[in-house]
Amino acid sequence: MIRRRVRGGELLFLPALDLLFLLGLIEYRPKTDVVEFVGTNETV
């Protein structure tokens, strides 16, 4: 969806997801193909 709707979104969206994952703020659920926010603002 990002590739189709946002020009240049692929260049910004994927690194943003990588950063959030490395910070432990999101998790990927492959069974349902969902990215879920699991962190709190206190960890940033």
C-alpha positions in Angstrom: 0.0 0.0 0.0 2.8 2.4 0.9 4.5 1.9 -2.5 1.3 2.7 -4.4 0.1 5.7 -2.4 3.1 7.6 -1.1 5.7 8.8 -3.6 9.1 7.9 -2.0 7.3 6.2 0.9 9.3 3.0 0.4 12.5 5.0 1.1 11.1 6.4 4.4 8.8 3.7 5.6 11.1 0.7 5.7 13.9 2.4 7.6 11.3 3.8 10.0 10.0 0.2 10.7 13.6 -1.0 11.1 14.3 1.6 13.7 11.1 1.0 15.6 11.9 -2.8 15.6 15.4 -2.2 16.9 14.1 0.0 19.7 11.7 -2.8 20.7 8.6 -0.7 20.0 7.1 -2.9 17.3 6.8 -6.6 16.6 6.0 -8.4 13.4 3.4 -11.2 13.7 4.0 -13.4 10.6 1.0 -15.7 11.2 -1.4 -12.7 10.7 1.1 -10.5 8.7 0.7 -7.6 11.1 3.1 -5.1 12.6 2.0 -4.4 16.2 3.1 -1.6 18.5 4.2 -3.1 21.8 6.3 -0.4 23.4 5.6 2.5 25.5 6.7 6.1 25.2 8.9 5.6 28.2 11.4 3.4 26.4 12.3 6.0 23.8 
